[in-house]
Structures are given as C-alpha cells and as structure tokens.
Amino acid sequence: MKRKAHSGKGMIPKNEGRVGLLFVLPFLLGFLLFNIFPLVYQIVLSLTNFNTLDGRNASTFVGLKNFISVFRDPIALASYLRTFVYVLVFVCGINVAGLLVALALHREFYGKRIVTTLILIPYVSNIVAVAIVWLFLFNPFDGPVNKLIKLMGVQSPPYWFGGVNGSLPMIALVAVWHNIAFQTIVILAALQEVPKELHEACTIDGGSALQRFVNVTFPLITPALFFLVVTSTFEAFANYSYCRVLTNGGPGNSSRLISLNIYQQAFTYNRYSFAAAQTILLFIVILLLTRLQWKGQNKWVYYQM
Amino acid sequence: MKNSRRLFVVVLLVMVSCFLFAAGQKEKAPAKAEISWFLNAGQADQQAFKDLKAAVEKQTGYTVRFNVIPAESDDFYKKIDLALMSGDTTDIMPVDNEIYGLKYVSNNFVLPVDAVAKKLGVDLDKAFGKYLPKYKEGLPASADDAGGRPYYIPMEISINQCFFNKKIFDDAGVPYPKSPWTWSDLVTAAKKITNPDKGIYGLFLNEDYEYHYYFQARQKGTVAYHNGVWDFSQPAFKGALQFFTDMGNTEKIMASRLEFDTKKIQWDAFMSGKYGMWIVGSWAFQLFNDRTTYPRDWEYGFANVPTPDDGSGKVTLGSPTLMGMCKGTKQPEAAVRALLAIADNYWSSIKTIPAKANLTADEKKAVIAGLVSEKDGITADVVDQVFFMSPLGFMGEKYIAPGSAELSDIWLQEAGLYCIGQKSIDDTLKAISERMNQAAKK
C-alpha cells in the first residue's frame, strides 16, 4: 500500500494522526472531564459567592472578594504559613533520609534483603493503621517512648502529637517514615546507574569516600533527586490525610494545614467559594514554586549528554 | 492499520451503548406511595429502626425506604448536603443537632410543615408544645413569635442525665448519685471512686462536645449572643470552663483534654466499664439496652445532673431529635403524614423520651415501661422520679444564633489550648468571642 506523501508541515501522515487521536481520545476525555473542567470550575467558583447550600443558581459574581477574604482570615493565613514550614521539613527530611538509606542499601551487608523489606513495608501500609501505631507509641501518658524517656531520668517528656510545638514536626516525621521507600528506590536506581569506572578513577586519583560522593556520585544522581524534590513538594502541599488522622489540626490550630482548612471551609461550613479561592491561591503558590525549581535546576542538576 | 481502527470503533460503540442502556433504565413506579428517609448505616441495621419503619408503614399505609448514608455524625450531614445540592428527591431527613437544624432552615433545604399539618388536622403547637422549634427569616424564633414557623417535628427529647456504673460505686463503698446534688458533690464522689491502679476514672465526659465546657453557664441561663454580638467573657463562662478543666487536670477524676485527644478516647468509652459516671443525653439508653454490641457484667443506674453549687441553675440540658421534610420531596402531604407517624412511634420503638407536650397516663406508663430494666435494677419508680418527678427545669444545650456552625470547632480549638496550659482563660474566652463574631458575619 502506497503511503501518502508527507504534508511537509508535520512528521506524522494525516491518517495516522487521526487514528492516533482516536486512541488517545478516551484518556483525553477523562483528562478534560476530571482534571481541566474541575480546575476551570474552581476558578469560576472562587469568583462567585456560592458560600451556602442555596445552590449555584443563587450565587452571583463577586470578583476577587473571596481572595481578599482569605488575606483577612488569620486562620487561613496561619494555615498557609504552617504549610510552608511543613513542606520545607517534609521535602528536606524525606529526600535527605531517602538518600542516606539508599546509600546504605547500595552496599552489600548481611541481612540486606530483610532491611529492604522493612523499609518497603510502611509504604504499603494504610495511613489509619500507621496513625494508630504512632499515636500509641508516642502517647504522652503511657506510650513506650515516654516511659523510656522517664526511665532515663527526664521527668517531663514532650507531649509529641499533643503538644503545640511538637504536633507539626511529628506529622512530618510520620509522613517521611511512611513514604521514604519511594525516594529510596528511585535514588537507589540512580546510584546503580553511576559508572563504577568513575569511582575507580577517583580512587586512583587519591579521592576520599566523601570526595567520591561529592564529585562523582552526587552530580550524577541529581536528575533523580530533582524529580523527587518536585514530586515530594506536590505531595507535601496536598497533605490532608496525615494531618486529619493524627491530630485533626490540633491542639488548637497548631497543626492545621491549608488542605484541612480548605476541606473544613467547603464541607463543614459549606463556604464553597471561599474554599475555592484558597485552593486557587494554593495552586498559584505551587505553580510559582515549581517554576522556581525548574529554573533553579540549571544551578545544581547535572544531565549527562 | 484498518483492522485496529475497526476494532477501536467497535469497542467505542460497545462502551457508548452500555452507557446509554444504563442511563435509559427507569425504575418501575411503586404500587403505593413510597416515602424515602435519609438514615445512617448504623441505625438502618438496628432492629429498633426496622420496628419503627414497620410501625410507620402500618399507620400510614405507605412503603418506607431507607436512603442509607454510609457515614455517621458530621460526615452523615456532609453527604446529605451534597445529595440535596444535587437535586436529590428524598422525602424526609433526621436532624439530631439543632445547629444543623438552623443551617438547613436558613438555606431552604427543609420546608415548613405547619401548612400541611393544618390541612391534616394536626395542631403542632398543641401536640409538641415547647419542644417544637420555630424559625423566622432563617433564625430561631421564640415560641410566642407569631411569625415563627415550624420546619421540623421533634421525635424525642434527649435530656442530660448522670449515668453511673453501680459496680464501681459498690466496689468503692460509695453511695449512688442521687438528686438533688451539686457539682461539688459529683467531684467528691468521683474522687472516691477514681482508681488509677485499676485504670478507673470517676467521670467520663465527651470532651469533643463543646457544651460540656460551658455546661454550668448554660444551666444558669447565661446569654452568650445578645444584640448581634457573641460574648463569652462573662464570669459564668469563666467559672464553667475552669471547673471543667480542673476536673481533668487538677482533680484528675476524668481524662484531661490532652489525654482524651492523644488516646483518641471514643464517644462510648463509658461502656467499657472503666468509668464511674457519664453525663450525657438520655439517647444513651439505647446503648444500655443493646447488650449485643455492648455486653457488660455490671449494672447501670441514672440520676439527674448535678446543679451549680451556688443554688442557681436548677435545670438540666438537652436537645430534641428532629425530622424535617426535604426540599426535593415530590409529595409533601405524604412526607408530613410520615413525620407525624414517626413522632407517634419513635419513642416506643427506640425506647426514649417522646417530645410531646402532654403525655396521657397510658403514654407515660409506656415510656416508663420502655426504660425499665430489671437486670439493672431500674424500676418504674426510678424512671418516674428522674424523668417525670424531676425538680429540674429544661434548657436547650446549644447556643443557636448566627455563626453557630463554627461554635463547636472554635470552642474545642481555643478551650483545648487553655486545657493544655497554652493560653490563659481570659485570652481563651476573648478569642472565642472574637472568632464567633467573625463567624457570624460570614
């Protein structure tokens, strides 16, 4: 069968292009319906006063009023700030910990398979089960951790999840522990791609283990690290389940993240437009941060040609 | 290439056909009127509610269908919100929290029932008296406000009682609680029965219900919302909050707020047998009657709640369980008939207190008989003394006014900080007032 001549404008012949479009159509429809349409609807919602159960027909266009209300709401602003702190702690924590664990697993040692399995188990565990275990372990009254601390002579051990200062770092710790397996696997795969000849050459040149890591290993795994930093940032901003299950934003509002605030505004108080405005602001923040991360990668990410 | 294109088109056609077929299916119309009723999954499984359904069907001649929502408490209402906003046509719904009641009225999610009730020849004021809530322009209206309209029919009235574990009292050699008594009497008794070695606390309170934090202030009739302003800085609220916190932190007769939150103590923890007393609404009778879910080797008793030490506030608090007609109903007359039938049968099926203005002697006997428990030594006299001969007045446990939707969360957040020593009591009450005033404006 003769192939049609190329139009000269594109690489793919027209009939192939049409068939290709048909094949991606189911995904495209789903993407439009479940991703694009809700996003557009959120933007529209944030510009109206749909803050009751009265229905969409009763709402009117109010411009940026909801966004102004967000900046006037101390609880919402504090939630954003707290979320930034959480993101910083989580992203740094999970990627540094993932790197250290991957480096440890990159060498051979006795019981490596068991250790690897133990690292993977939390990743497949249910968050509610994880929360029950951690709340039990760190119960300030009769949890084993505080009992051990008291045995060591400390009379007033921390409140952990029950403390105003401890609740947010503890949530970050649980989230890091629960998800570290993914970072470990990705970094481990990147480590295994680093050519051994480069390490040997560095050793021959008199480089120490630290110099080998800084000058050979780390640059070559930066693409994987960059991917993990970006994805863990999304994950941290979207965190709802850990906060909800472990502390429900308490004590007081000390661990109230913006995702929990948005949920409560929308589904407890039925302030849908106000919640939508907070969501759009969060989206803008994540977009700007991701843009910064992409621009910043030139400074520290090394891509092999 | 041609075969793969044909295959793709065939698959697409099959998918579209299946979708159209499913969408085109119509349910056959029922032979007689069918009343649909929002109900949570837990209640739908209970025999008491099945009995109630049968009684309503017998009385009205309708078929009753539970529209089961797989959620409880706040999540139950969140799902109902979404259903009603989506145009759901369920006929009737329960409202066990007056704050939700106000929300649905102010958002026109429930319809007034007086006009239809009048058409059916029922005088709602005469039937339900002070238990019939009324609303005017989306806000609660007083009983004597001519413009107020009823949107709900009360099914039962849950009156706060002090339930107690007789075994714990017997083991400690302490007499059972008996009205009239004060909060100090409660603390004294609780101290005697609290046994840290056995893990027993003298008192259990649901510390995630905000009204416990200002219980005594409410008993004294302290007004929190006046002339459009929320004000919790009054001495009564300070005293109530301090007393509540001291019971956990200082007297150690109940779990402190920190312990309650970090141990995730459940709402029905009293049934574990590790607590001496439980101050809670009379809806809790259902738990004591349910020996399948809550097997126990101890007997329970109940008494009126204590009152403030200064002799004021001789009331108990409570709230009605309401049911209303959803805005999406296509058959308002049948819906109201069903609501009235449920009101007639609710208390006898669920074994609770009817929210009726004047009980006949036979109804009173039936109520008492429903609450008698020979296994627990609850006699008809005991029930009569506590409920019908009680010297205590009655007051609603919740403050219902603009911004009430956030009252619980605000109180639990701010008072929680005071309970764990992170905020002074004055700053706490000031913060609650400020946040409630902001909430009222939204």
Interface residues (C-beta under 8 A of the other chain):
Chain A: E16 V19 L22 F23 N51 T52 L53 D54 G55 L135 N139 P140 F141 Y159 W160 F161 G162 G163 V164 T247 G249 G250 P251 G252 N253 Q264 F267 T268 Y269 N270 R271 F274
Chain B: M1 S4 R5 F8 D74 K78 D81 L84 M85 K103 Y104 S106 N107 N108 F109 L258 E259 D261 T262 K263 K264 A405 E406 D409 L412 Q413 E414 G416 L417 I420 Q422 K423 K442
